[in-house]
Amino acid sequence: MRFFLKMTAILFLTSICQAAIAQPKIKGLTVGNQVPDLEIKKIINYNTAVKSLADFKGKALILDFWAPWCAPCISAFPKMDSLQQEFASVLNILPVTQSAEDYSANTLNSLKENKGIKMTYSVVGDRVISRAFTHRFIPHYVWINAEGIVVAITGSNEVTKKNVKALIDNQPLKLPLKVDKVMRDFGYNPILADNDLITRENLAFRSQVLRYTENLDDVATQVDGLIRCGNHPISLLYMLAFGKFDLGFLNHNRIVLKNFSPADSLMIGFFKDGASKAAYLNNKQEYKYTYELTFPKSMFSVDEKFEIMQQDLNRFFFKKSGISGKLEQGPVKVYSLVKTGNADKFKSSTSQFVFEANRYAIKARNTPMATVLKKIQLSSPFSKHIHIIDDTGYKGNIDIDISGDVIDPKVLNSNFEKYGLKLVEKSLVMPVIVLTKSE
C-alpha cells in the first residue's frame, strides 16, 4: 500500500521523465507495441556488455522500474531475485532506476548483505527507458515477450510465478493495465460527485465517507481547508484523526482494542501474520474507506478540524459496526535514544547535505537527527513500528551511516555504538487510542 503523508513530505512516486539528449524522444509505449532499440547508457554489476534493450532479445524480459528510496521497490527485490534465479535460462529481469550510480549501488549491496539477493545489477541514471515507458508511481513493471513486444504493464501484485511462467511460454497475459491515477493538485481539490450542481466554487462545507474507490490513491493529506485520507483501513483513519497526523501515532502499540474478536481486528486492519494481511488485501473493497473534510480556509483551527473528523468517524462507524474511539492515557513501549558518553561523535563536520536512505541503509551528512529518526520510523510497518524519542539533547546536524535492517533495534544499536549512542527500551504513559466495539 502506498501511504503518502503530506506533513512528512514523504512521497513514494517517480518524477516525470526527462528527454534524453542523444536519443529519439520515444514516449508512451504500451501493451501491443514493439519495443524499439532503446539505449542503455550505464548498467552496474552486470556480467556482460550491454548497450541497448536489443541485447536482451530472445528471452522474455521484465523491466523493473525502482528507486533506492522507494520502500515497496526494495521490499519486492527478494521476490524478483528469486524469480530471476529460477527462470534464468529463459527470463531476464532488468532493474531500471533514474537514481545516481552510487546511491543505487549502495542499496543493492545492502540488499545482497541483508537479504542474500544475487540480482545486484541495474540500469542507473536512466532517462531513455523511463521516458519510453512513462509512469509516475513505482514499482512499475513492463512485461516484454521474447519477440520484443510489450504484453503487460503492471504493479507488483501481478508479479507471480504463474504469470511469469505464462510470459515465458508466450501465453496470453490478461493482466490489468497499471494506470497511475494522480489526484488533481496532489489531492488538494475536493472529491466531487458527478453532478453539475456541485462545483469547487459553491462548495462551502462538507464531510464525507466513501467506500473503497478504485480510482483514488491511498493518500493522506491535511492542509488548511482540507483533510483527506484515501482508501485507508479503519484503524489508520482513527490513528490519523486522533493523532492529528503525528508520526508517533502510526503504531499499533498506540491502539487499545476492547471487545474485538480476531475477525473484528481484521476488519479494522490489524495484521498479526502474513495470512491475515493477505485476507485483508483480498477484501480491501470491504475494509477500506476514504474520509474527506472540506471547508473554507481559516474557518477552523487544527484542533477543531480533527475534532470534526473524530466525531464523523465515531458517528459513521458506530452506526455501521458498533465501533467508537477516544483518547486515554496508557502505557506505550518506546525506544529512547541516549548518549553513552560526553563526546558528540555524530556531530556533522561538513556543510554539504547528503541524505540517502532506505530500509537497509542510511547515509546522512549535515542532516538533522529528527530526519534520520523519522526515516527509521517510516520504514517500519505499523504492526512493528519503532517509536523513537530523541533524548540526546543534541540540537545540531549529524553525520551518520547505518547499515542493515533499520527497523531492527539490535541492528540500530550495533550501528549507534560507534557514535556513542544507544536505544534504550522503556514504557511511557502516553495518549493511546481506545477503540471499543459495542457488545
N, C-alpha and C positions, 0 to 999 in steps of 0.2 A: 504494500500500500504506500503510494506516495503521499507523505504528510508534509504540508508546507506551512510554516509559521511566519506570518508577516513580521511579528515582533522580533524574531531572531534573525530575520533576513537569510534563512537557510532555504534555498531553492534548488531542488534536485531536477534541473531542466537544462538542456543544452542551449547554447547560444545559436542564433541564426547563422548558418554557414556563410562564409565569405567566399567570393570568387577567387580561384587560383589564377595567377597572372599568366603562367605559361601553358595553361590547359584550356581547351574549349569550355565555354560556360554551359555544361550539361547539367540540367537541373530537373528534378521531379520525376525520376524513373519510378515505375510502379509495376504491379503484377502484370505479366504478359510481355514486358519489354525485354529485348535483347540487351545485355549489358555491354556497353562499349569498352574499349581498351583504356581503362582509367589508370592514370599514372600513380605509382606509389613512390613517393619521394624519400621516405625513411621508414624502415622497419627494423626493430631491435630484436636481438636474441633469436633470429631465425637462422636455420642451418643451411639454407641455400640462397643464392642471389635472386632477388625478386625486384622487378621493375614496374610491373603493372598487374592488374587483375587477370589479364590474359594468361599469366603464368600459372594460374590455378585451374584453368580449363581441363576437362577430362575427369574431374571429380565433382561431386556435389560440394557446394560451398555455402557456409552461413557466415555473413558479416555480422559481427557483434560490436555495435557502437556503444562505447562506455567512456567513463572518465574516472580518474583516481579519487575524486571527491564524492562520487555517486555511490551511496550505500547499497542500493539494490543491485547495482552492477557488480560491486565487489562480492556481495553475497551469492551471486549467480555463478561466479568463476569456477568453484569446485564442480558444479554440475556440468558446466560447459567443458571443463578439462576432462571429466570422466567420459563424456560422450566422444570427445576427440580421441582419447586413448582407445576406446572400444572400437571405433569405426575408422581408425587411422588410415587404412588401406583404401578407403572409398569416400572419405569425407575430409574436407578442410574447414576448420572453424578459424576465422580470421578476426581477431580483435582490432578495432579501429578507434582511435581517440584523437581529438583535436588538442589534447593537453601536451605539455612540453615533455621532451625525452627523459630528463632526469626525474621529474615527478612520477611519470608513468613507470619507469624502470624501478624506482624505489618501491612503488606499490606492488609491482609484480614480484619483486624479490621478497617482499614481506609475505605475500601470499604463498610463495614457494616454501619459505621457512615455517610459516604458521599453519598452512593447510596442505602442504605437500604437492601443490599443483606442478605439472610439468610444462603446461602451456604458458610459458613466461615471455612469449613473443607478442608483439603488437605493432601495427602501424601507428606512428606517433606524429604529432604536429600536423595532422591531416586537414586539408581543406577540400581537396578534389573529390574524394569518395563521399564525404559528408554532404557536399553540395549536390552531388548527383542523386543521393537518397535523402532528400530533405526531411528533417524531423526536428521536434522541439524537446521531446522527453526521451530520456534514456533510463534503462537499457532499451535498445531498439535493434531488432533482428531482421535481416534481409536474407531470404532463402533463395538460392540460385541452383538450378539443376546442372548436370554435367555438360549440357549444351549451352550454358551461359544465359539461360532465360530466368527471369525473376518469377518464382511460383508462389511466393508468400512474403508478407511483411507483417511481423507480429511483435507483441510484447513477450515477456518472459514466461507467462503461463502456458503458452503453446509449445514451448521448447521441451518436448518429451521424447523419450526413446522411441515410442511408437511413431510419432510424426517424423522424426529424423530418419527412421528406417524407411518410411514412405517416400521421403525425399530421395534417399539413396536409390531406391528401387524404381524411381521415376513414376510413382503412383500419384493420382490426383490428390492435391492437398487442399481440402476445403476448410481453410482456416480463416477466422475473421481478420479483416484488414485492420491493422493498428492505425487509428486516427487520433492524432494529437489534438485533443479538444482543449482550447485555451479560452477562458472567460475573458470578455472584453475588459481592457484596462486591468488585467490580472485580478479580476474579481471585485473591482470597486463599484461596479454598477449593480443594481438590484436584479434579482431573478424575477422577471415579469411574466405573467400569464399571457397566453396567446389571445390577447384581447386589445383591440384598437383603442378602447376607452382608457386603458391604463398606460401611462407614459411616465418616464423619469421626471418630467416636469410637474405633473399633477399628483405624484405620489408623495404624501405628506408624512405618513407614519404607517408602518406595517411590521408585524412579526408573523413568521410562518414556519411550519414544519412540513417538510416534504419526505415522502418515502424515497427509497433508493432510486436515483435518477441516472440512467446510463450516460447521459450527455454532460454530466457535471464531474469536474475533477474533485478529488478528495483534498480540498484546500481549506485551511483555516486562516481567516483574515479578520483583523479588527482595526478599524480606523475611526476617526470621528465621523459619526453618521451611519456607521455600518458595522455589524458583526455577521460573519458568515462562516459556517462550519459545514463543509460539503461531504456528504456520504460518509458519516462517521458512526461508529458503534455508540450505543447509549452511554457506556462508561466514559468514553472520551468526551462526549458532549458535556457530561457533568464535570469532568476534570477541567475543561476549558471554562465552563460557566462559573464554577465556584473558585477555581484557581485564577481566574481572570487572565488567562494566557501565561501564567507564571510557570516557567520550566520545571520548577520543583514539584509541581502537582502532577506532572506527567509520569506517574509512578503508581503501580498497583498497590504499593505499600501505603499510599495516601487515601485509599478507599477501604472502608469497612462495610461488609455486606451483612445484612440482617434478614433472616427468613428466606434466603435464596437456596434453592436446590442446585445440584450440578447443571441441570438443563437450563435453569434460570440464569446461571452465571454465563453460560454460553450465549444466551440471548442478549446479554448486555456487553459481550465482547471480552470476556476474561478467558485466557487460554492457559491451561495448566500443562498441556503437552501438544505435540505436533498433530495428533489426531483431532483434538478439539479445535485447533486452529483451522485445520482443513475443513472440518464440518462447518465452521463459521463462514469461511470463504465460499463454500459451496452454496450457502444460503444467504449471501450478502444482500439479496433483494429483500429478504425478510428482516434482516437485523440492522441494516444501515439507514440512517436518516440524515437529512440536511436541515439545519436551523439557520434562519436569517432574520435579522432585525435591522430595519431601515428607518431613519429619522433625520430631520434637519440637523445640520452640523451645529454643535454647541448647545443643543437643546438639553442634553443630559450629560452629567459627569460620567467618568469611567465607572465609578461605583454604582451609579444609578442604572446605567445601561446593562451592566452584568446582573444587577438585581432583577431587572425585567426578564433577562434570559433565564435566570434561575426559576422565576415564577412560571414562565412559559413551559419550561421543561417539566416541572412538577405538575402543572395543570394537565398537560397532554399525557405524559407517561403514567400518571396516577389513574386517569380515566381509562387508559388503554390497557395497562398491565399491572396496576396497583403499585407502581414504583414512585418513591419520592426521595429527595435528597436534602441534606442540610449539613452545615459545618459544626463540628465539635472538636474539642481538644483530645488528643490521643497520642500514644507512643509511636514514633516513627524511627525505623533504623536508617541511620545516615553514616556517611564517612566524613570525618573531619580531616582536612589537610593541614598538617602542622609541620613546623621546622624542627629538626632534630639537633640543631646547633645554632650558633650565633651568626655564622657567615651566610651571606646570601649567594650561594654558589650558582644560582639560577639567574642572577642579575644580568640584564642584557648588556652586551659590550659592543653593539653595533647600532647604527642609525637606520639600517635597511630593514624594512618589514618583510618577513617571509612567514607564510603560514600554509603548510601543505599537510593535509590531514585526511585520514580515512580510518576504517575500522581496525587496521593492523599497523598503522604507523602515523606518527605526528612529528612534524619538524616545524619548530616555531623560533623565529628570531624577531626581537624587538616587538613582542606580542603581549598584550595584556593577559594576566593569569586567568581572568574570567573567560576569555575567548577559548583558551585551551580546555578549561574545565567544562565549558558549555558544549564543546565538541565531543568530549568524552561522554557526557550525559545524553547527547542526541544520538550517539552511535548505538546505544543500548535499547533493546525493545522494552516496552512498558513493563512487562512482567519481570524483567531483570534490571530495571532502571537503577543506575548508580546515582544516588543523591549525594553530591559532594558539597560540603560547606568549607569555604576558604577561611581557615583560622590562622594563616601565616602572619597576618598583619602587614604584609608587604604590599606596597601601592604602585611600584614601578612596573615597567615591562620586563619580560623574561626571555631567555634563550633556553630551549629545552628540546630534547629528542626522546621520543618514546617509540619503542618497537615491540611488537607482539599484540595480542588481543587487548585493545584498550578498554574493554568493558570488564576485564578480569582484575579485581583488586590486587591479587597476588602479583600479576604481571606489572601492574602500575607501580606497586611498591618496589619491585626489583629495579625498575627504571628510576623511580624517585630517589632511591637510596643514595645514588651518586651526586645528587643535588642537595642533599641534606633535608629531604622532605619525606613525609610518611603519611599514609592514610590510616586513620585510627577509627575503627568501628565503634559507634555509640548509639544510644537511644535518646531521642529528644521528644519532649512533649510539644506537639505542633498541631496546627489545624488539620483535621482529616475530614474527608467527605463520607458521611454515613448514608449509604443507600439502603432503604428499607422497603421490603415487599410486603404488602398487606396480607395477612393470613386469611 
